Amino acid sequence: MIPWVHLGSAQIPDSDTELRLMRRGEEFSIMSGGIELMNSRMSNSEKVLASAACERLAGRGNLRILIGGLGMGFTLRAALAELPPQAQVVVAELVPAVVAWARGPMAHIFDGSLEDPRVSVEETDVGPLISGATGAYDAILLDVDNGPGGLSREENDSLYSLDGLRAAAKALKPGGLLAVWSSGPSNEFARRLRTTGYQVEEVRAHANRKGKGARHVIWIATKA
């Protein structure tokens, strides 16, 4: 078996948690301790996060999308494949090293998406970008941590709280979408979305596009 090679480490800002970039042959993994946060072979649900949102935005003009979490770029690439040339995509990534990995050892996975003129990357927490906006986005796509049950950073919980969901609604245009990726289901989070006035759809997607691997959950919440 091909061994894993450790390519780099990075501290999550204001946290004791460390991320590690690993490679095994053509396969890449980003780890937090003993937990795998993402893997280049298991990208289907991250793509569905973007495609499900973009499908529901079809026909709208002057689209502006906020993606929370760059990861391995699968959500970004899937969004760019469906969005028109005039669209704008803002990507917020808290850990600068993740952006550096995207431009370095994982550049072939990103396939030039960071150089797309529609894209701007902010090396910052997505929370302040949301809370500081009013009617700015047609969609907010959150692939932060492992979803509402965060593992790597307690501050991420605020994104999924009632106040965080209200802030997202304020940042969205009328009829805008909040799309949230999660490693697993959460009836409590679905209830919170409805409590804050969203119309909620729940989409299930396998980690692997061949219908293999874990089944992840994507909530598509529409602002009334």
mmCIF file of the C-alpha atoms, coordinates in Angstrom:
data_MODEL
# 
_entry.id   MODEL 
# 
loop_
_atom_site.group_PDB 
_atom_site.id 
_atom_site.type_symbol 
_atom_site.label_atom_id 
_atom_site.label_alt_id 
_atom_site.label_comp_id 
_atom_site.label_asym_id 
_atom_site.label_entity_id 
_atom_site.label_seq_id 
_atom_site.pdbx_PDB_ins_code 
_atom_site.Cartn_x 
_atom_site.Cartn_y 
_atom_site.Cartn_z 
_atom_site.occupancy 
_atom_site.B_iso_or_equiv 
_atom_site.pdbx_formal_charge 
_atom_site.auth_seq_id 
_atom_site.auth_comp_id 
_atom_site.auth_asym_id 
_atom_site.auth_atom_id 
_atom_site.pdbx_PDB_model_num 
ATOM 1   C CA . MET A 1 1   ? 0.000   0.000  0.000   1.00 0.00 ? 1   MET A CA 1 
ATOM 2   C CA . ILE A 1 2   ? 1.221   3.504  -0.825  1.00 0.00 ? 2   ILE A CA 1 
ATOM 3   C CA . PRO A 1 3   ? 2.050   5.359  2.420   1.00 0.00 ? 3   PRO A CA 1 
ATOM 4   C CA . TRP A 1 4   ? 0.612   8.759  3.340   1.00 0.00 ? 4   TRP A CA 1 
ATOM 5   C CA . VAL A 1 5   ? 3.029   11.686 3.031   1.00 0.00 ? 5   VAL A CA 1 
ATOM 6   C CA . HIS A 1 6   ? 2.675   14.729 5.288   1.00 0.00 ? 6   HIS A CA 1 
ATOM 7   C CA . LEU A 1 7   ? 2.888   17.834 3.066   1.00 0.00 ? 7   LEU A CA 1 
ATOM 8   C CA . GLY A 1 8   ? 2.151   20.599 5.540   1.00 0.00 ? 8   GLY A CA 1 
ATOM 9   C CA . SER A 1 9   ? 0.494   21.752 8.741   1.00 0.00 ? 9   SER A CA 1 
ATOM 10  C CA . ALA A 1 10  ? -1.427  24.874 9.655   1.00 0.00 ? 10  ALA A CA 1 
ATOM 11  C CA . GLN A 1 11  ? -2.928  26.237 12.846  1.00 0.00 ? 11  GLN A CA 1 
ATOM 12  C CA . ILE A 1 12  ? -6.544  27.353 12.714  1.00 0.00 ? 12  ILE A CA 1 
ATOM 13  C CA . PRO A 1 13  ? -6.517  31.011 13.853  1.00 0.00 ? 13  PRO A CA 1 
ATOM 14  C CA . ASP A 1 14  ? -7.539  31.566 17.490  1.00 0.00 ? 14  ASP A CA 1 
ATOM 15  C CA . SER A 1 15  ? -7.575  27.821 18.057  1.00 0.00 ? 15  SER A CA 1 
ATOM 16  C CA . ASP A 1 16  ? -5.380  25.006 19.321  1.00 0.00 ? 16  ASP A CA 1 
ATOM 17  C CA . THR A 1 17  ? -6.506  22.871 16.388  1.00 0.00 ? 17  THR A CA 1 
ATOM 18  C CA . GLU A 1 18  ? -4.032  21.995 13.658  1.00 0.00 ? 18  GLU A CA 1 
ATOM 19  C CA . LEU A 1 19  ? -4.817  20.998 10.095  1.00 0.00 ? 19  LEU A CA 1 
ATOM 20  C CA . ARG A 1 20  ? -2.560  18.604 8.210   1.00 0.00 ? 20  ARG A CA 1 
ATOM 21  C CA . LEU A 1 21  ? -2.385  18.181 4.443   1.00 0.00 ? 21  LEU A CA 1 
ATOM 22  C CA . MET A 1 22  ? -1.626  14.578 3.481   1.00 0.00 ? 22  MET A CA 1 
ATOM 23  C CA . ARG A 1 23  ? -1.026  12.885 0.134   1.00 0.00 ? 23  ARG A CA 1 
ATOM 24  C CA . ARG A 1 24  ? -1.082  9.236  -0.908  1.00 0.00 ? 24  ARG A CA 1 
ATOM 25  C CA . GLY A 1 25  ? -0.292  8.869  -4.579  1.00 0.00 ? 25  GLY A CA 1 
ATOM 26  C CA . GLU A 1 26  ? -2.879  11.078 -6.328  1.00 0.00 ? 26  GLU A CA 1 
ATOM 27  C CA . GLU A 1 27  ? -5.157  11.211 -3.270  1.00 0.00 ? 27  GLU A CA 1 
ATOM 28  C CA . PHE A 1 28  ? -5.166  14.224 -0.920  1.00 0.00 ? 28  PHE A CA 1 
ATOM 29  C CA . SER A 1 29  ? -6.611  14.500 2.567   1.00 0.00 ? 29  SER A CA 1 
ATOM 30  C CA . ILE A 1 30  ? -6.972  17.344 5.057   1.00 0.00 ? 30  ILE A CA 1 
ATOM 31  C CA . MET A 1 31  ? -6.971  16.074 8.637   1.00 0.00 ? 31  MET A CA 1 
ATOM 32  C CA . SER A 1 32  ? -7.776  17.580 12.022  1.00 0.00 ? 32  SER A CA 1 
ATOM 33  C CA . GLY A 1 33  ? -6.178  15.320 14.590  1.00 0.00 ? 33  GLY A CA 1 
ATOM 34  C CA . GLY A 1 34  ? -7.372  11.839 13.705  1.00 0.00 ? 34  GLY A CA 1 
ATOM 35  C CA . ILE A 1 35  ? -10.446 13.122 11.864  1.00 0.00 ? 35  ILE A CA 1 
ATOM 36  C CA . GLU A 1 36  ? -10.501 13.466 8.094   1.00 0.00 ? 36  GLU A CA 1 
ATOM 37  C CA . LEU A 1 37  ? -12.273 16.704 7.170   1.00 0.00 ? 37  LEU A CA 1 
ATOM 38  C CA . MET A 1 38  ? -12.055 16.236 3.413   1.00 0.00 ? 38  MET A CA 1 
ATOM 39  C CA . ASN A 1 39  ? -10.650 13.860 0.824   1.00 0.00 ? 39  ASN A CA 1 
ATOM 40  C CA . SER A 1 40  ? -10.056 14.440 -2.872  1.00 0.00 ? 40  SER A CA 1 
ATOM 41  C CA . ARG A 1 41  ? -11.639 11.082 -3.751  1.00 0.00 ? 41  ARG A CA 1 
ATOM 42  C CA . MET A 1 42  ? -14.858 11.857 -1.859  1.00 0.00 ? 42  MET A CA 1 
ATOM 43  C CA . SER A 1 43  ? -16.085 15.119 -3.354  1.00 0.00 ? 43  SER A CA 1 
ATOM 44  C CA . ASN A 1 44  ? -19.573 14.431 -4.688  1.00 0.00 ? 44  ASN A CA 1 
ATOM 45  C CA . SER A 1 45  ? -21.593 15.964 -1.858  1.00 0.00 ? 45  SER A CA 1 
ATOM 46  C CA . GLU A 1 46  ? -19.511 19.160 -1.929  1.00 0.00 ? 46  GLU A CA 1 
ATOM 47  C CA . LYS A 1 47  ? -20.339 19.452 -5.643  1.00 0.00 ? 47  LYS A CA 1 
ATOM 48  C CA . VAL A 1 48  ? -24.031 18.834 -4.949  1.00 0.00 ? 48  VAL A CA 1 
ATOM 49  C CA . LEU A 1 49  ? -23.959 21.690 -2.419  1.00 0.00 ? 49  LEU A CA 1 
ATOM 50  C CA . ALA A 1 50  ? -23.208 24.063 -5.307  1.00 0.00 ? 50  ALA A CA 1 
ATOM 51  C CA . SER A 1 51  ? -25.232 22.428 -8.066  1.00 0.00 ? 51  SER A CA 1 
ATOM 52  C CA . ALA A 1 52  ? -28.401 22.178 -5.933  1.00 0.00 ? 52  ALA A CA 1 
ATOM 53  C CA . ALA A 1 53  ? -28.176 25.883 -5.079  1.00 0.00 ? 53  ALA A CA 1 
ATOM 54  C CA . CYS A 1 54  ? -27.327 27.020 -8.614  1.00 0.00 ? 54  CYS A CA 1 
ATOM 55  C CA . GLU A 1 55  ? -30.182 24.970 -10.073 1.00 0.00 ? 55  GLU A CA 1 
ATOM 56  C CA . ARG A 1 56  ? -32.616 26.882 -7.872  1.00 0.00 ? 56  ARG A CA 1 
ATOM 57  C CA . LEU A 1 57  ? -31.095 30.229 -8.889  1.00 0.00 ? 57  LEU A CA 1 
ATOM 58  C CA . ALA A 1 58  ? -31.465 29.626 -12.609 1.00 0.00 ? 58  ALA A CA 1 
ATOM 59  C CA . GLY A 1 59  ? -32.867 32.610 -14.484 1.00 0.00 ? 59  GLY A CA 1 
ATOM 60  C CA . ARG A 1 60  ? -31.790 35.266 -11.993 1.00 0.00 ? 60  ARG A CA 1 
ATOM 61  C CA . GLY A 1 61  ? -29.456 38.028 -13.124 1.00 0.00 ? 61  GLY A CA 1 
ATOM 62  C CA . ASN A 1 62  ? -26.459 39.668 -11.435 1.00 0.00 ? 62  ASN A CA 1 
ATOM 63  C CA . LEU A 1 63  ? -25.877 36.670 -9.190  1.00 0.00 ? 63  LEU A CA 1 
ATOM 64  C CA . ARG A 1 64  ? -23.606 37.094 -6.185  1.00 0.00 ? 64  ARG A CA 1 
ATOM 65  C CA . ILE A 1 65  ? -22.650 34.005 -4.191  1.00 0.00 ? 65  ILE A CA 1 
ATOM 66  C CA . LEU A 1 66  ? -20.768 33.652 -0.911  1.00 0.00 ? 66  LEU A CA 1 
ATOM 67  C CA . ILE A 1 67  ? -18.999 30.350 -0.210  1.00 0.00 ? 67  ILE A CA 1 
ATOM 68  C CA . GLY A 1 68  ? -17.865 29.732 3.350   1.00 0.00 ? 68  GLY A CA 1 
ATOM 69  C CA . GLY A 1 69  ? -14.902 27.364 3.298   1.00 0.00 ? 69  GLY A CA 1 
ATOM 70  C CA . LEU A 1 70  ? -12.539 26.819 0.351   1.00 0.00 ? 70  LEU A CA 1 
ATOM 71  C CA . GLY A 1 71  ? -11.571 23.252 1.226   1.00 0.00 ? 71  GLY A CA 1 
ATOM 72  C CA . MET A 1 72  ? -10.372 21.439 -1.870  1.00 0.00 ? 72  MET A CA 1 
ATOM 73  C CA . GLY A 1 73  ? -12.365 23.703 -4.179  1.00 0.00 ? 73  GLY A CA 1 
ATOM 74  C CA . PHE A 1 74  ? -15.009 21.209 -5.299  1.00 0.00 ? 74  PHE A CA 1 
ATOM 75  C CA . THR A 1 75  ? -17.916 23.444 -4.297  1.00 0.00 ? 75  THR A CA 1 
ATOM 76  C CA . LEU A 1 76  ? -16.284 26.427 -6.008  1.00 0.00 ? 76  LEU A CA 1 
ATOM 77  C CA . ARG A 1 77  ? -15.604 24.548 -9.242  1.00 0.00 ? 77  ARG A CA 1 
ATOM 78  C CA . ALA A 1 78  ? -19.125 23.125 -9.352  1.00 0.00 ? 78  ALA A CA 1 
ATOM 79  C CA . ALA A 1 79  ? -20.585 26.604 -8.867  1.00 0.00 ? 79  ALA A CA 1 
ATOM 80  C CA . LEU A 1 80  ? -18.422 28.122 -11.602 1.00 0.00 ? 80  LEU A CA 1 
ATOM 81  C CA . ALA A 1 81  ? -19.483 25.390 -14.016 1.00 0.00 ? 81  ALA A CA 1 
ATOM 82  C CA . GLU A 1 82  ? -23.128 26.462 -13.670 1.00 0.00 ? 82  GLU A CA 1 
ATOM 83  C CA . LEU A 1 83  ? -22.964 30.209 -13.067 1.00 0.00 ? 83  LEU A CA 1 
ATOM 84  C CA . PRO A 1 84  ? -23.128 32.750 -15.910 1.00 0.00 ? 84  PRO A CA 1 
ATOM 85  C CA . PRO A 1 85  ? -20.156 34.936 -16.894 1.00 0.00 ? 85  PRO A CA 1 
ATOM 86  C CA . GLN A 1 86  ? -21.540 37.974 -15.044 1.00 0.00 ? 86  GLN A CA 1 
ATOM 87  C CA . ALA A 1 87  ? -21.811 36.184 -11.684 1.00 0.00 ? 87  ALA A CA 1 
ATOM 88  C CA . GLN A 1 88  ? -19.603 37.026 -8.705  1.00 0.00 ? 88  GLN A CA 1 
ATOM 89  C CA . VAL A 1 89  ? -18.347 34.424 -6.248  1.00 0.00 ? 89  VAL A CA 1 
ATOM 90  C CA . VAL A 1 90  ? -16.771 35.411 -2.937  1.00 0.00 ? 90  VAL A CA 1 
ATOM 91  C CA . VAL A 1 91  ? -14.935 32.634 -1.091  1.00 0.00 ? 91  VAL A CA 1 
ATOM 92  C CA . ALA A 1 92  ? -14.121 33.058 2.597   1.00 0.00 ? 92  ALA A CA 1 
ATOM 93  C CA . GLU A 1 93  ? -11.353 30.820 3.949   1.00 0.00 ? 93  GLU A CA 1 
ATOM 94  C CA . LEU A 1 94  ? -10.207 31.237 7.526   1.00 0.00 ? 94  LEU A CA 1 
ATOM 95  C CA . VAL A 1 95  ? -6.875  29.397 7.230   1.00 0.00 ? 95  VAL A CA 1 
ATOM 96  C CA . PRO A 1 96  ? -4.395  31.119 4.870   1.00 0.00 ? 96  PRO A CA 1 
ATOM 97  C CA . ALA A 1 97  ? -2.437  27.879 4.435   1.00 0.00 ? 97  ALA A CA 1 
ATOM 98  C CA . VAL A 1 98  ? -5.481  26.247 2.820   1.00 0.00 ? 98  VAL A CA 1 
ATOM 99  C CA . VAL A 1 99  ? -5.393  28.940 0.126   1.00 0.00 ? 99  VAL A CA 1 
ATOM 100 C CA . ALA A 1 100 ? -1.638  28.394 -0.252  1.00 0.00 ? 100 ALA A CA 1 
ATOM 101 C CA . TRP A 1 101 ? -2.173  24.633 -0.622  1.00 0.00 ? 101 TRP A CA 1 
ATOM 102 C CA . ALA A 1 102 ? -4.786  25.362 -3.285  1.00 0.00 ? 102 ALA A CA 1 
ATOM 103 C CA . ARG A 1 103 ? -2.244  27.349 -5.267  1.00 0.00 ? 103 ARG A CA 1 
ATOM 104 C CA . GLY A 1 104 ? 0.581   24.876 -4.521  1.00 0.00 ? 104 GLY A CA 1 
ATOM 105 C CA . PRO A 1 105 ? 0.387   21.084 -4.124  1.00 0.00 ? 105 PRO A CA 1 
ATOM 106 C CA . MET A 1 106 ? -3.346  20.930 -4.954  1.00 0.00 ? 106 MET A CA 1 
ATOM 107 C CA . ALA A 1 107 ? -3.286  23.390 -7.881  1.00 0.00 ? 107 ALA A CA 1 
ATOM 108 C CA . HIS A 1 108 ? -4.194  20.652 -10.365 1.00 0.00 ? 108 HIS A CA 1 
ATOM 109 C CA . ILE A 1 109 ? -7.364  19.887 -8.372  1.00 0.00 ? 109 ILE A CA 1 
ATOM 110 C CA . PHE A 1 110 ? -8.400  23.560 -8.458  1.00 0.00 ? 110 PHE A CA 1 
ATOM 111 C CA . ASP A 1 111 ? -7.722  23.647 -12.202 1.00 0.00 ? 111 ASP A CA 1 
ATOM 112 C CA . GLY A 1 112 ? -7.406  27.427 -12.445 1.00 0.00 ? 112 GLY A CA 1 
ATOM 113 C CA . SER A 1 113 ? -10.659 28.171 -10.613 1.00 0.00 ? 113 SER A CA 1 
ATOM 114 C CA . LEU A 1 114 ? -8.983  30.678 -8.274  1.00 0.00 ? 114 LEU A CA 1 
ATOM 115 C CA . GLU A 1 115 ? -7.891  32.686 -11.328 1.00 0.00 ? 115 GLU A CA 1 
ATOM 116 C CA . ASP A 1 116 ? -11.427 32.840 -12.728 1.00 0.00 ? 116 ASP A CA 1 
ATOM 117 C CA . PRO A 1 117 ? -12.360 36.548 -13.022 1.00 0.00 ? 117 PRO A CA 1 
ATOM 118 C CA . ARG A 1 118 ? -15.669 35.839 -11.269 1.00 0.00 ? 118 ARG A CA 1 
ATOM 119 C CA . VAL A 1 119 ? -13.865 34.740 -8.089  1.00 0.00 ? 119 VAL A CA 1 
ATOM 120 C CA . SER A 1 120 ? -12.455 36.693 -5.174  1.00 0.00 ? 120 SER A CA 1 
ATOM 121 C CA . VAL A 1 121 ? -10.928 34.997 -2.134  1.00 0.00 ? 121 VAL A CA 1 
ATOM 122 C CA . GLU A 1 122 ? -11.072 36.536 1.342   1.00 0.00 ? 122 GLU A CA 1 
ATOM 123 C CA . GLU A 1 123 ? -8.724  35.026 3.919   1.00 0.00 ? 123 GLU A CA 1 
ATOM 124 C CA . THR A 1 124 ? -11.086 35.598 6.804   1.00 0.00 ? 124 THR A CA 1 
ATOM 125 C CA . ASP A 1 125 ? -13.853 34.087 8.887   1.00 0.00 ? 125 ASP A CA 1 
ATOM 126 C CA . VAL A 1 126 ? -17.088 33.885 6.889   1.00 0.00 ? 126 VAL A CA 1 
ATOM 127 C CA . GLY A 1 127 ? -19.084 34.981 9.959   1.00 0.00 ? 127 GLY A CA 1 
ATOM 128 C CA . PRO A 1 128 ? -18.228 38.701 9.773   1.00 0.00 ? 128 PRO A CA 1 
ATOM 129 C CA . LEU A 1 129 ? -18.849 38.740 6.000   1.00 0.00 ? 129 LEU A CA 1 
ATOM 130 C CA . ILE A 1 130 ? -22.351 37.467 6.690   1.00 0.00 ? 130 ILE A CA 1 
ATOM 131 C CA . SER A 1 131 ? -23.122 39.638 9.715   1.00 0.00 ? 131 SER A CA 1 
ATOM 132 C CA . GLY A 1 132 ? -21.822 42.764 7.964   1.00 0.00 ? 132 GLY A CA 1 
ATOM 133 C CA . ALA A 1 133 ? -24.009 42.355 4.873   1.00 0.00 ? 133 ALA A CA 1 
ATOM 134 C CA . THR A 1 134 ? -27.598 43.330 4.092   1.00 0.00 ? 134 THR A CA 1 
ATOM 135 C CA . GLY A 1 135 ? -29.301 41.963 0.979   1.00 0.00 ? 135 GLY A CA 1 
ATOM 136 C CA . ALA A 1 136 ? -25.931 41.319 -0.626  1.00 0.00 ? 136 ALA A CA 1 
ATOM 137 C CA . TYR A 1 137 ? -26.063 37.702 -1.757  1.00 0.00 ? 137 TYR A CA 1 
ATOM 138 C CA . ASP A 1 138 ? -28.329 35.498 -3.838  1.00 0.00 ? 138 ASP A CA 1 
ATOM 139 C CA . ALA A 1 139 ? -26.919 32.459 -2.054  1.00 0.00 ? 139 ALA A CA 1 
ATOM 140 C CA . ILE A 1 140 ? -24.685 31.629 0.874   1.00 0.00 ? 140 ILE A CA 1 
ATOM 141 C CA . LEU A 1 141 ? -23.075 28.189 0.699   1.00 0.00 ? 141 LEU A CA 1 
ATOM 142 C CA . LEU A 1 142 ? -21.610 26.949 3.974   1.00 0.00 ? 142 LEU A CA 1 
ATOM 143 C CA . ASP A 1 143 ? -19.165 24.052 4.016   1.00 0.00 ? 143 ASP A CA 1 
ATOM 144 C CA . VAL A 1 144 ? -17.555 24.958 7.315   1.00 0.00 ? 144 VAL A CA 1 
ATOM 145 C CA . ASP A 1 145 ? -16.232 22.362 9.730   1.00 0.00 ? 145 ASP A CA 1 
ATOM 146 C CA . ASN A 1 146 ? -18.369 19.198 9.637   1.00 0.00 ? 146 ASN A CA 1 
ATOM 147 C CA . GLY A 1 147 ? -21.654 21.080 9.580   1.00 0.00 ? 147 GLY A CA 1 
ATOM 148 C CA . PRO A 1 148 ? -23.869 22.168 12.483  1.00 0.00 ? 148 PRO A CA 1 
ATOM 149 C CA . GLY A 1 149 ? -22.113 19.638 14.718  1.00 0.00 ? 149 GLY A CA 1 
ATOM 150 C CA . GLY A 1 150 ? -18.723 21.351 14.439  1.00 0.00 ? 150 GLY A CA 1 
ATOM 151 C CA . LEU A 1 151 ? -15.555 19.498 15.308  1.00 0.00 ? 151 LEU A CA 1 
ATOM 152 C CA . SER A 1 152 ? -12.597 21.791 14.751  1.00 0.00 ? 152 SER A CA 1 
ATOM 153 C CA . ARG A 1 153 ? -13.690 25.214 15.984  1.00 0.00 ? 153 ARG A CA 1 
ATOM 154 C CA . GLU A 1 154 ? -16.304 26.139 18.589  1.00 0.00 ? 154 GLU A CA 1 
ATOM 155 C CA . GLU A 1 155 ? -16.780 29.567 16.980  1.00 0.00 ? 155 GLU A CA 1 
ATOM 156 C CA . ASN A 1 156 ? -18.315 27.833 13.959  1.00 0.00 ? 156 ASN A CA 1 
ATOM 157 C CA . ASP A 1 157 ? -21.327 26.967 16.101  1.00 0.00 ? 157 ASP A CA 1 
ATOM 158 C CA . SER A 1 158 ? -22.442 30.606 15.931  1.00 0.00 ? 158 SER A CA 1 
ATOM 159 C CA . LEU A 1 159 ? -23.032 30.261 12.177  1.00 0.00 ? 159 LEU A CA 1 
ATOM 160 C CA . TYR A 1 160 ? -25.672 27.628 12.856  1.00 0.00 ? 160 TYR A CA 1 
ATOM 161 C CA . SER A 1 161 ? -27.308 29.251 15.882  1.00 0.00 ? 161 SER A CA 1 
ATOM 162 C CA . LEU A 1 162 ? -30.616 31.113 15.699  1.00 0.00 ? 162 LEU A CA 1 
ATOM 163 C CA . ASP A 1 163 ? -28.731 34.431 15.646  1.00 0.00 ? 163 ASP A CA 1 
ATOM 164 C CA . GLY A 1 164 ? -26.397 33.141 12.936  1.00 0.00 ? 164 GLY A CA 1 
ATOM 165 C CA . LEU A 1 165 ? -29.297 31.984 10.786  1.00 0.00 ? 165 LEU A CA 1 
ATOM 166 C CA . ARG A 1 166 ? -31.045 35.327 11.209  1.00 0.00 ? 166 ARG A CA 1 
ATOM 167 C CA . ALA A 1 167 ? -27.821 37.101 10.171  1.00 0.00 ? 167 ALA A CA 1 
ATOM 168 C CA . ALA A 1 168 ? -27.652 34.933 7.049   1.00 0.00 ? 168 ALA A CA 1 
ATOM 169 C CA . ALA A 1 169 ? -31.248 35.801 6.201   1.00 0.00 ? 169 ALA A CA 1 
ATOM 170 C CA . LYS A 1 170 ? -30.415 39.513 6.537   1.00 0.00 ? 170 LYS A CA 1 
ATOM 171 C CA . ALA A 1 171 ? -27.406 39.059 4.232   1.00 0.00 ? 171 ALA A CA 1 
ATOM 172 C CA . LEU A 1 172 ? -29.517 37.377 1.550   1.00 0.00 ? 172 LEU A CA 1 
ATOM 173 C CA . LYS A 1 173 ? -31.587 39.068 -1.124  1.00 0.00 ? 173 LYS A CA 1 
ATOM 174 C CA . PRO A 1 174 ? -35.342 38.343 -1.080  1.00 0.00 ? 174 PRO A CA 1 
ATOM 175 C CA . GLY A 1 175 ? -35.821 34.724 -2.119  1.00 0.00 ? 175 GLY A CA 1 
ATOM 176 C CA . GLY A 1 176 ? -32.125 34.033 -1.556  1.00 0.00 ? 176 GLY A CA 1 
ATOM 177 C CA . LEU A 1 177 ? -30.774 30.638 -0.532  1.00 0.00 ? 177 LEU A CA 1 
ATOM 178 C CA . LEU A 1 178 ? -28.769 29.415 2.428   1.00 0.00 ? 178 LEU A CA 1 
ATOM 179 C CA . ALA A 1 179 ? -27.243 26.038 1.523   1.00 0.00 ? 179 ALA A CA 1 
ATOM 180 C CA . VAL A 1 180 ? -25.527 24.127 4.330   1.00 0.00 ? 180 VAL A CA 1 
ATOM 181 C CA . TRP A 1 181 ? -23.379 20.986 4.018   1.00 0.00 ? 181 TRP A CA 1 
ATOM 182 C CA . SER A 1 182 ? -23.248 18.516 6.880   1.00 0.00 ? 182 SER A CA 1 
ATOM 183 C CA . SER A 1 183 ? -21.589 15.174 7.453   1.00 0.00 ? 183 SER A CA 1 
ATOM 184 C CA . GLY A 1 184 ? -24.843 13.896 8.939   1.00 0.00 ? 184 GLY A CA 1 
ATOM 185 C CA . PRO A 1 185 ? -28.494 14.707 9.687   1.00 0.00 ? 185 PRO A CA 1 
ATOM 186 C CA . SER A 1 186 ? -29.711 17.031 12.437  1.00 0.00 ? 186 SER A CA 1 
ATOM 187 C CA . ASN A 1 187 ? -33.402 17.367 13.189  1.00 0.00 ? 187 ASN A CA 1 
ATOM 188 C CA . GLU A 1 188 ? -32.562 20.157 15.625  1.00 0.00 ? 188 GLU A CA 1 
ATOM 189 C CA . PHE A 1 189 ? -30.812 22.205 12.944  1.00 0.00 ? 189 PHE A CA 1 
ATOM 190 C CA . ALA A 1 190 ? -33.680 21.694 10.489  1.00 0.00 ? 190 ALA A CA 1 
ATOM 191 C CA . ARG A 1 191 ? -36.054 22.937 13.207  1.00 0.00 ? 191 ARG A CA 1 
ATOM 192 C CA . ARG A 1 192 ? -33.860 25.987 13.771  1.00 0.00 ? 192 ARG A CA 1 
ATOM 193 C CA . LEU A 1 193 ? -33.976 26.827 10.060  1.00 0.00 ? 193 LEU A CA 1 
ATOM 194 C CA . ARG A 1 194 ? -37.768 26.702 10.055  1.00 0.00 ? 194 ARG A CA 1 
ATOM 195 C CA . THR A 1 195 ? -37.947 28.679 13.297  1.00 0.00 ? 195 THR A CA 1 
ATOM 196 C CA . THR A 1 196 ? -36.018 31.515 11.657  1.00 0.00 ? 196 THR A CA 1 
ATOM 197 C CA . GLY A 1 197 ? -38.459 31.652 8.734   1.00 0.00 ? 197 GLY A CA 1 
ATOM 198 C CA . TYR A 1 198 ? -36.754 29.640 5.994   1.00 0.00 ? 198 TYR A CA 1 
ATOM 199 C CA . GLN A 1 199 ? -38.511 27.201 3.684   1.00 0.00 ? 199 GLN A CA 1 
ATOM 200 C CA . VAL A 1 200 ? -36.385 24.070 4.009   1.00 0.00 ? 200 VAL A CA 1 
ATOM 201 C CA . GLU A 1 201 ? -35.461 21.254 1.640   1.00 0.00 ? 201 GLU A CA 1 
ATOM 202 C CA . GLU A 1 202 ? -33.172 18.416 2.662   1.00 0.00 ? 202 GLU A CA 1 
ATOM 203 C CA . VAL A 1 203 ? -30.963 16.797 0.028   1.00 0.00 ? 203 VAL A CA 1 
ATOM 204 C CA . ARG A 1 204 ? -28.953 13.621 0.606   1.00 0.00 ? 204 ARG A CA 1 
ATOM 205 C CA . ALA A 1 205 ? -25.798 12.946 -1.389  1.00 0.00 ? 205 ALA A CA 1 
ATOM 206 C CA . HIS A 1 206 ? -23.200 10.196 -1.244  1.00 0.00 ? 206 HIS A CA 1 
ATOM 207 C CA . ALA A 1 207 ? -19.607 11.253 -0.702  1.00 0.00 ? 207 ALA A CA 1 
ATOM 208 C CA . ASN A 1 208 ? -18.628 9.357  -3.852  1.00 0.00 ? 208 ASN A CA 1 
ATOM 209 C CA . ARG A 1 209 ? -20.392 10.150 -7.142  1.00 0.00 ? 209 ARG A CA 1 
ATOM 210 C CA . LYS A 1 210 ? -20.744 6.396  -7.821  1.00 0.00 ? 210 LYS A CA 1 
ATOM 211 C CA . GLY A 1 211 ? -23.177 6.163  -4.926  1.00 0.00 ? 211 GLY A CA 1 
ATOM 212 C CA . LYS A 1 212 ? -20.589 4.937  -2.465  1.00 0.00 ? 212 LYS A CA 1 
ATOM 213 C CA . GLY A 1 213 ? -19.268 6.280  0.802   1.00 0.00 ? 213 GLY A CA 1 
ATOM 214 C CA . ALA A 1 214 ? -21.104 8.090  3.562   1.00 0.00 ? 214 ALA A CA 1 
ATOM 215 C CA . ARG A 1 215 ? -24.387 9.873  2.838   1.00 0.00 ? 215 ARG A CA 1 
ATOM 216 C CA . HIS A 1 216 ? -24.104 13.550 3.629   1.00 0.00 ? 216 HIS A CA 1 
ATOM 217 C CA . VAL A 1 217 ? -26.880 16.067 4.149   1.00 0.00 ? 217 VAL A CA 1 
ATOM 218 C CA . ILE A 1 218 ? -27.398 19.408 2.394   1.00 0.00 ? 218 ILE A CA 1 
ATOM 219 C CA . TRP A 1 219 ? -30.061 21.796 3.589   1.00 0.00 ? 219 TRP A CA 1 
ATOM 220 C CA . ILE A 1 220 ? -31.407 24.238 1.007   1.00 0.00 ? 220 ILE A CA 1 
ATOM 221 C CA . ALA A 1 221 ? -33.119 26.980 2.993   1.00 0.00 ? 221 ALA A CA 1 
ATOM 222 C CA . THR A 1 222 ? -34.983 29.684 1.059   1.00 0.00 ? 222 THR A CA 1 
ATOM 223 C CA . LYS A 1 223 ? -35.516 33.119 2.539   1.00 0.00 ? 223 LYS A CA 1 
ATOM 224 C CA . ALA A 1 224 ? -39.174 34.060 2.487   1.00 0.00 ? 224 ALA A CA 1 
# 
